[in-house]
Structures are given as C-alpha cells and as structure tokens.
Amino acid sequence: MKKIVICGITSAITTEVARLLSPGNQVVVAARNSGSVEAIGKDLKLWGAKEVIPHVLDFTNLESVKIFKAKVEEELGALDLLFVSYGTLSDQERCQSDLDYAISEFQTNGLSQIALLQQFAPMMSKGSTMAVVTSVAGDRGRGSNFYYGSAKGAVSIFLSGLRAEMSKMGIHVLDVRPGFVDTPMTAHVPKNFLFAKPEKVAKDIAWAISRRRAVLYTPFFWKYIMCIIKALPLFIFNRLKL
C-alpha cells in the first residue's frame, strides 16, 4: 500500500489522476472547497482507494500549508507520491492594470506551489515521486499570457533544481507540462484540435510517474511545438501573436 498526497483534487486533471493512482492505496486529498473534497473522496473510495483522508485549505496561506504538512506527517508518515496540480488561468489584461491581482495570481500559480514542495520534500521516502503540473506556457514568455507563464516557469525552474537535489536520495521529480486541456478553467476559450481531454492527460501523467520521467509534455506533440517556439529568433517571435 502506497501513501499518496494529492493537492488540488478538485481540478479536472487531478481528479482523473487520482482515480488512476488511488486504488489500493492510502490517499490524502486537499483543495479549497470542502464539499467538493468530500465528494471526490467518496468517489475515490468507489474507485478502490484503501483510505481517503480529506483536507480543506487555502494553498496560498503559508501558515495553513505548514499545518497541513504537520497533519499529513502524523497521518501518513513518509510519502510514496506527492502530486500537485492546481491554479488559475490569469486574466492577462487585468494583471497588467491591477497590481494586487497580478501578485495574487503569481502567488497562486507559482509561489504557493514552491512553498508546498519545500514543506513536503523532507517527507518523501527513497524511491518516491514528486509530480507537479506546470504548463507549456512556462517555456517561453509570450505576450498573451506572460503573467501566468512566468509563474509556471518559476515552478519549472524550481523543479529542475529540486530534481538535482532529490536525485541524490533516489527521489523522482516530474514536471508535467500540458498544452491546452478541455477543463472548466478553459471553458471560456474556443476549442480546437490542440485541446486534449483530462482523461488523456491523466493517463500520460500516470505513465510518466511509472517510468520516472523528468519532464512530460502532454499530449506528446507539445514537445515539438514548444521546441519550435523556443527556437524562434527574437525578431520573429516578438512579431507573432502568441
């Protein structure tokens, strides 16, 4: 039986990942909405989880994160898997005019996740995995979403350093970089062939965890799209509406 902590359980991707990874295991699930956390916890029991322990907290509140970490340590002890996937799709125009909102978005999408990883890193057992969902938006700052992208990019850079450090202890760190995913967070965005379903992304994540991959682009073609975008010379890149 593995001991798993899943943060951001109410997101569409996270719920699908939890359904794949929880059967037969002891699982802590956490999110802001108490009703949703309880409901998903019951759902995971039906999917075969050995035990589900729900927690409600605001990940942007550092004191709450410290308390959460202490409670999980009491409940589970050393962990086999930490999965982190939550955030908001920042309104770029509002970020550019509203400082408080911009800082709040960076806190949610960047700093709070780094803080969470810092707290839980000492709890990981040898051979365990820390998996975090970032975004392809963090690969290169684009004019259309650089507030959101810079927060995700900060997490990816942090994960790169964390991976180097944790590898010395046999701990796997996975950076999941999805492209467009058809979730409630993107409900207002017109859909096209580039959008993936959460179920597909979740299967890719479960595969990457089992294979101990360092970075996962999902669906796979985003790896090649981002290679092209990152390789574009500045004088071309700055003229594109990306």
C-alpha positions as CSV (number, residue, x, y, z in Angstrom):
1,M,0.0,0.0,0.0
2,K,1.4,3.4,-1.1
3,K,1.0,6.6,0.8
4,I,-0.1,9.4,-1.5
5,V,-0.9,13.1,-1.1
6,I,-2.9,14.8,-3.9
7,C,-3.1,18.6,-3.8
8,G,-5.7,20.4,-5.9
9,I,-8.0,17.4,-6.0
10,T,-11.0,19.4,-7.4
11,S,-9.2,20.2,-10.7
12,A,-10.4,18.0,-13.6
13,I,-6.9,16.7,-14.4
14,T,-6.2,15.9,-10.7
15,T,-9.4,14.0,-10.2
16,E,-8.6,11.8,-13.2
17,V,-5.1,11.2,-12.0
18,A,-6.4,10.3,-8.5
19,R,-8.7,7.8,-10.0
20,L,-5.8,6.1,-11.7
21,L,-3.4,6.1,-8.8
22,S,-5.5,5.7,-5.7
23,P,-6.8,2.0,-5.9
24,G,-5.4,0.0,-3.0
25,N,-3.6,3.0,-1.5
26,Q,-3.9,5.4,1.4
27,V,-4.6,8.8,0.0
28,V,-4.8,12.4,1.4
29,V,-6.7,14.7,-0.8
30,A,-6.7,18.5,-0.4
31,A,-8.4,21.5,-2.0
32,R,-10.2,24.7,-1.0
33,N,-13.8,23.6,-1.5
34,S,-14.9,21.4,1.4
35,G,-18.0,20.0,-0.3
36,S,-16.0,19.0,-3.4
37,V,-13.2,17.5,-1.4
38,E,-15.7,15.3,0.5
39,A,-17.5,14.2,-2.7
40,I,-14.3,13.3,-4.6
41,G,-13.0,11.5,-1.5
42,K,-16.1,9.2,-1.6
43,D,-15.6,8.8,-5.4
44,L,-12.1,7.6,-4.9
45,K,-13.3,5.0,-2.3
46,L,-15.5,3.6,-5.0
47,W,-12.5,3.5,-7.4
48,G,-10.7,1.3,-4.9
49,A,-8.7,3.6,-2.6
50,K,-7.9,1.8,0.7
51,E,-8.4,5.0,2.7
52,V,-9.1,8.6,1.8
53,I,-8.4,11.5,4.2
54,P,-9.8,14.8,3.1
55,H,-8.3,18.2,3.9
56,V,-9.5,21.7,3.2
57,L,-7.1,24.5,2.9
58,D,-6.0,27.6,1.1
59,F,-2.7,26.8,-0.6
60,T,-1.7,30.5,-0.7
61,N,-1.8,30.7,3.1
62,L,1.7,29.7,4.2
63,E,0.6,29.0,7.8
64,S,-2.2,26.7,6.6
65,V,0.3,24.8,4.4
66,K,2.6,24.3,7.4
67,I,-0.3,23.0,9.5
68,F,-1.4,20.8,6.6
69,K,2.1,19.3,6.3
70,A,2.3,18.6,10.0
71,K,-1.1,16.8,9.9
72,V,-0.2,14.7,6.9
73,E,3.1,13.7,8.7
74,E,1.0,12.5,11.6
75,E,-1.5,10.7,9.4
76,L,0.8,9.0,6.8
77,G,4.5,9.5,7.8
78,A,6.9,9.2,4.9
79,L,5.3,9.5,1.4
80,D,5.5,7.5,-1.8
81,L,3.9,10.2,-4.0
82,L,3.1,13.9,-3.8
83,F,1.0,15.1,-6.7
84,V,0.4,18.9,-7.1
85,S,-2.0,20.3,-9.7
86,Y,-3.9,23.5,-9.1
87,G,-4.0,27.1,-10.2
88,T,-6.0,29.7,-12.1
89,L,-5.8,30.9,-15.7
90,S,-4.8,34.5,-15.1
91,D,-6.5,37.4,-16.9
92,Q,-3.5,39.0,-18.7
93,E,-5.1,42.4,-19.2
94,R,-6.2,42.6,-15.6
95,C,-2.7,41.6,-14.4
96,Q,-1.3,44.5,-16.4
97,S,-3.5,47.1,-14.7
98,D,-4.2,45.6,-11.3
99,L,-1.1,45.0,-9.2
100,D,-2.9,43.3,-6.3
101,Y,-4.5,40.8,-8.7
102,A,-1.2,40.2,-10.5
103,I,0.6,39.4,-7.3
104,S,-2.2,37.2,-6.1
105,E,-2.1,35.2,-9.4
106,F,1.7,34.7,-9.1
107,Q,1.2,33.6,-5.5
108,T,-1.4,31.0,-6.5
109,N,0.3,29.7,-9.7
110,G,3.9,29.9,-8.5
111,L,5.0,30.8,-5.0
112,S,2.4,28.7,-3.2
113,Q,3.4,25.5,-5.1
114,I,7.1,26.2,-4.4
115,A,6.2,26.6,-0.7
116,L,4.3,23.3,-0.8
117,L,7.2,21.5,-2.3
118,Q,9.6,22.9,0.2
119,Q,7.5,21.7,3.0
120,F,6.9,18.2,1.7
121,A,10.4,17.4,0.3
122,P,11.7,16.1,3.7
123,M,8.8,13.7,3.9
124,M,9.5,11.8,0.7
125,S,10.8,8.3,1.1
126,K,13.5,6.7,-1.0
127,G,12.1,5.7,-4.4
128,S,9.2,8.1,-4.1
129,T,7.9,10.7,-6.6
130,M,7.1,14.4,-6.5
131,A,4.9,15.2,-9.6
132,V,3.8,18.8,-10.3
133,V,1.6,20.1,-13.2
134,T,3.1,23.3,-14.6
135,S,2.4,24.4,-18.2
136,V,3.9,24.8,-21.7
137,A,3.2,28.5,-21.0
138,G,6.3,28.5,-18.8
139,D,8.7,27.5,-21.6
140,R,8.9,31.0,-23.1
141,G,7.3,34.3,-22.1
142,R,4.6,35.1,-24.7
143,G,2.8,38.5,-24.9
144,S,-0.6,36.9,-24.5
145,N,-0.1,35.2,-21.1
146,F,3.3,36.1,-19.6
147,Y,2.0,36.7,-16.1
148,Y,0.6,33.1,-15.9
149,G,3.5,31.8,-17.9
150,S,6.1,33.4,-15.6
151,A,4.6,31.8,-12.5
152,K,4.6,28.4,-14.2
153,G,8.1,28.9,-15.5
154,A,9.3,29.7,-11.9
155,V,7.9,26.4,-10.7
156,S,9.6,24.5,-13.6
157,I,13.0,26.1,-12.8
158,F,12.4,25.3,-9.1
159,L,11.6,21.6,-10.1
160,S,14.8,21.4,-12.1
161,G,16.9,22.3,-9.1
162,L,14.8,20.2,-6.7
163,R,15.3,17.2,-9.1
164,A,19.0,17.6,-8.9
165,E,19.0,17.7,-5.2
166,M,16.4,14.9,-4.6
167,S,18.0,12.5,-7.1
168,K,20.9,12.1,-4.6
169,M,18.3,10.4,-2.3
170,G,16.7,8.3,-5.0
171,I,13.6,10.6,-5.2
172,H,12.0,11.2,-8.6
173,V,10.8,14.7,-9.6
174,L,8.4,15.0,-12.5
175,D,7.5,18.3,-14.3
176,V,4.2,17.9,-16.2
177,R,3.8,20.5,-18.9
178,P,0.3,20.2,-20.5
179,G,-0.8,22.2,-23.5
180,F,-4.4,23.2,-23.9
181,V,-6.8,21.0,-21.9
182,D,-10.6,21.0,-22.1
183,T,-11.4,21.7,-18.4
184,P,-13.7,24.2,-16.5
185,M,-10.6,26.5,-16.3
186,T,-10.6,26.9,-20.1
187,A,-14.4,26.8,-20.6
188,H,-14.4,30.3,-22.0
189,V,-11.6,29.5,-24.5
190,P,-12.8,28.5,-28.1
191,K,-11.8,24.9,-28.6
192,N,-9.7,23.5,-31.5
193,F,-7.8,20.3,-32.4
194,L,-5.0,21.1,-30.0
195,F,-7.2,20.7,-26.9
196,A,-6.9,17.4,-25.0
197,K,-9.3,15.7,-22.6
198,P,-8.3,15.5,-18.9
199,E,-8.6,11.7,-19.1
200,K,-5.9,11.6,-21.8
201,V,-3.6,13.9,-19.9
202,A,-4.1,11.8,-16.7
203,K,-3.1,8.6,-18.5
204,D,0.1,10.3,-19.7
205,I,0.9,11.5,-16.2
206,A,0.4,8.1,-14.7
207,W,2.7,6.6,-17.4
208,A,5.4,9.3,-16.7
209,I,5.3,8.6,-13.0
210,S,5.7,4.9,-13.5
211,R,8.6,5.4,-16.0
212,R,10.2,8.0,-13.7
213,R,10.3,10.7,-16.4
214,A,11.8,14.1,-15.6
215,V,9.6,16.2,-17.9
216,L,6.4,15.3,-19.6
217,Y,4.8,17.3,-22.4
218,T,1.2,16.2,-22.9
219,P,-0.2,15.5,-25.4
220,F,3.2,14.5,-26.8
221,F,3.1,16.9,-29.8
222,W,3.5,19.9,-27.5
223,K,7.2,18.9,-27.0
224,Y,7.8,19.7,-30.7
225,I,5.6,22.8,-30.8
226,M,7.5,24.3,-27.9
227,C,10.8,23.3,-29.4
228,I,9.9,25.4,-32.4
229,I,8.6,28.3,-30.3
230,K,11.7,28.4,-28.1
231,A,14.0,28.3,-31.2
232,L,12.4,31.2,-32.9
233,P,14.7,34.3,-33.1
234,L,13.5,37.3,-31.1
235,F,12.8,39.5,-34.1
236,I,10.4,36.9,-35.4
237,F,9.0,35.8,-32.1
238,N,8.1,39.4,-31.0
239,R,6.1,39.9,-34.1
240,L,3.9,36.9,-33.6
241,K,0.6,37.0,-31.8
242,L,1.2,34.0,-29.5
